[in-house]
Amino acid sequence: MTTINSNLFYGNSVKLSLPREEDVEIMLKWGEDSEYLRNVDTEIALPKTKEQLVSEGKTDLNEVYFRLRTIDKDRLIGFVAIHSIEWNNRTGLLSIGIGESSNRNKGYGSDALKLILRYAFHELNLDRVGLEVIEYNKGGIRAYEKVGFQKEGRKRSVVYRDGKRYDVIVMGVLRNDWKAIQG
């Protein structure tokens, strides 16, 4: 019998799922939250169109994309992806977003990170997962460090928001480092 924690797609509180048609209306609302938009990307905070959201997660040989849903009520709360996969180097980059502010700081992001790293290292057979995070996203940085990401460097003065400049922190986790903290 399979327990929830041994299921490749299930964590303790969230699960990885494919996009569903009804997700788009929820995700359009996320685009109205500037904090969400400003944490998920360094680009201009601009909501995506319905067409852009529908095309998210389409099959791509160098990307795996999942929507995040709660296990208890199957509610859509975010997305997670490993993209820019270089199969020859066994590396990829991570993107994650938790849509509504009411779902942030509840452990969903940490659970999703554990799930996607398990997927990246066990299923995709990657050796390294990297990411970039804006320095003001302290909660994100803490969550990344908790699952094994290490700060590897910084790109100075990359983001300009509200009259201030911010660095982008480059982080990465190697399969062996991740395995060591799994116990």
C-alpha positions as CSV (number, residue, x, y, z in Angstrom):
1,M,0.0,0.0,0.0
2,T,1.3,3.5,-0.9
3,T,1.4,6.1,1.9
4,I,0.9,9.7,1.0
5,N,4.6,10.6,1.7
6,S,5.9,7.9,-0.6
7,N,3.7,9.1,-3.5
8,L,5.8,11.1,-5.9
9,F,3.2,13.8,-6.2
10,Y,2.0,14.2,-2.6
11,G,3.6,16.0,0.3
12,N,2.2,16.6,3.8
13,S,-0.1,19.4,2.8
14,V,0.2,20.0,-0.9
15,K,0.2,17.9,-4.1
16,L,1.6,18.4,-7.5
17,S,-1.1,18.4,-10.2
18,L,-1.5,19.1,-13.9
19,P,-3.2,22.4,-15.0
20,R,-7.0,22.3,-15.1
21,E,-9.2,24.5,-17.1
22,E,-10.8,26.1,-14.1
23,D,-7.4,27.2,-12.7
24,V,-7.3,30.2,-15.1
25,E,-10.0,32.2,-13.3
26,I,-8.2,31.8,-10.0
27,M,-4.8,32.7,-11.4
28,L,-6.2,35.8,-13.0
29,K,-7.0,37.0,-9.5
30,W,-3.4,36.4,-8.4
31,G,-2.4,38.8,-11.1
32,E,-4.1,41.6,-9.1
33,D,-1.7,41.0,-6.2
34,S,1.4,43.1,-6.8
35,E,3.3,41.4,-3.9
36,Y,2.8,38.1,-5.7
37,L,3.9,39.5,-9.0
38,R,6.9,41.2,-7.5
39,N,8.2,38.1,-5.7
40,V,7.7,35.7,-8.5
41,D,9.6,37.6,-11.2
42,T,12.0,40.5,-11.8
43,E,10.1,41.6,-14.8
44,I,7.6,44.4,-14.7
45,A,4.7,43.5,-12.4
46,L,2.1,42.9,-15.1
47,P,-0.8,40.5,-14.8
48,K,-1.0,37.7,-17.4
49,T,-3.8,37.4,-19.8
50,K,-6.2,34.4,-19.9
51,E,-4.4,33.2,-23.0
52,Q,-1.0,33.3,-21.4
53,L,-2.3,31.4,-18.3
54,V,-3.9,28.8,-20.5
55,S,-0.6,28.2,-22.3
56,E,1.4,27.8,-19.0
57,G,2.4,24.3,-18.4
58,K,2.2,23.1,-22.0
59,T,4.6,20.2,-22.7
60,D,8.2,21.3,-23.1
61,L,11.2,18.9,-23.2
62,N,13.2,21.2,-21.0
63,E,10.6,22.0,-18.3
64,V,8.3,20.3,-15.9
65,Y,5.4,22.4,-14.6
66,F,2.9,21.6,-11.9
67,R,0.1,23.4,-10.2
68,L,0.0,23.2,-6.4
69,R,-3.2,22.1,-4.7
70,T,-4.0,21.4,-1.1
71,I,-4.4,17.8,-0.2
72,D,-7.4,18.3,2.1
73,K,-9.7,20.3,-0.2
74,D,-8.0,20.1,-3.6
75,R,-7.7,23.9,-3.7
76,L,-5.4,25.6,-6.2
77,I,-2.8,27.6,-4.3
78,G,0.2,28.0,-6.6
79,F,2.6,26.6,-9.1
80,V,6.0,25.1,-9.2
81,A,8.3,24.3,-12.1
82,I,11.8,23.1,-13.0
83,H,12.7,24.9,-16.2
84,S,15.7,25.5,-18.4
85,I,16.7,21.9,-17.9
86,E,20.0,21.0,-19.4
87,W,19.8,17.2,-19.7
88,N,23.5,16.8,-20.6
89,N,24.6,18.7,-17.5
90,R,21.7,17.3,-15.3
91,T,20.7,20.8,-14.1
92,G,17.6,22.9,-14.0
93,L,16.2,26.1,-12.5
94,L,13.3,26.3,-10.0
95,S,10.3,28.6,-10.1
96,I,7.6,28.7,-7.5
97,G,4.7,30.9,-6.5
98,I,2.0,30.8,-3.9
99,G,-0.9,32.9,-5.3
100,E,-3.1,34.3,-2.6
101,S,-1.5,36.1,0.4
102,S,-3.8,34.1,2.8
103,N,-2.0,30.9,1.6
104,R,1.5,32.2,2.3
105,N,3.5,31.5,5.5
106,K,1.5,28.4,6.2
107,G,4.1,25.8,5.1
108,Y,2.7,25.2,1.7
109,G,5.8,26.6,-0.1
110,S,8.2,24.5,2.0
111,D,6.2,21.4,1.4
112,A,6.1,22.2,-2.3
113,L,9.9,22.7,-2.4
114,K,10.5,19.3,-0.8
115,L,8.2,17.7,-3.3
116,I,9.7,19.3,-6.4
117,L,13.2,18.6,-5.3
118,R,12.3,15.0,-4.7
119,Y,10.9,14.9,-8.2
120,A,13.9,16.7,-9.7
121,F,16.5,14.4,-8.1
122,H,14.6,11.1,-8.1
123,E,12.4,11.3,-11.3
124,L,14.3,13.7,-13.5
125,N,17.7,12.4,-12.3
126,L,19.1,16.0,-12.0
127,D,22.3,16.7,-10.0
128,R,21.7,20.4,-9.4
129,V,18.7,22.7,-9.1
130,G,19.3,26.5,-9.0
131,L,17.2,29.6,-8.6
132,E,17.4,33.3,-8.4
133,V,15.5,35.3,-5.7
134,I,15.2,39.0,-5.1
135,E,16.9,40.0,-1.8
136,Y,13.8,41.5,-0.3
137,N,12.0,38.1,-0.5
138,K,13.2,37.0,3.0
139,G,10.6,34.4,3.5
140,G,11.5,32.7,0.2
141,I,15.2,32.8,1.0
142,R,14.5,31.1,4.4
143,A,12.3,28.4,2.8
144,Y,15.0,27.7,0.1
145,E,17.7,27.4,2.8
146,K,15.5,25.1,4.9
147,V,15.4,22.5,2.0
148,G,19.1,22.7,1.3
149,F,19.7,25.6,-1.1
150,Q,22.9,27.5,-0.5
151,K,23.7,31.1,-1.5
152,E,26.2,31.0,-4.3
153,G,26.4,34.6,-5.2
154,R,24.6,37.7,-6.1
155,K,23.8,39.9,-9.0
156,R,24.1,43.4,-7.8
157,S,21.5,46.1,-8.4
158,V,19.4,44.0,-10.8
159,V,15.9,45.0,-9.7
160,Y,14.5,48.5,-9.5
161,R,11.3,48.8,-7.4
162,D,9.7,51.9,-5.8
163,G,12.8,54.0,-6.3
164,K,15.2,51.5,-4.8
165,R,17.7,49.0,-6.3
166,Y,17.9,45.4,-5.1
167,D,20.3,42.5,-5.7
168,V,19.3,39.1,-6.9
169,I,20.6,36.2,-4.9
170,V,21.8,33.2,-6.8
171,M,21.1,29.9,-4.9
172,G,21.5,26.2,-5.7
173,V,21.2,22.8,-4.2
174,L,23.1,19.7,-5.2
175,R,21.7,16.2,-5.1
176,N,24.2,15.1,-2.4
177,D,23.6,18.1,-0.2
178,W,19.8,17.5,-0.5
179,K,20.2,13.8,0.3
180,A,22.3,14.7,3.4
181,I,19.5,16.8,5.0
182,Q,16.8,14.2,4.1
183,G,18.3,11.9,6.7
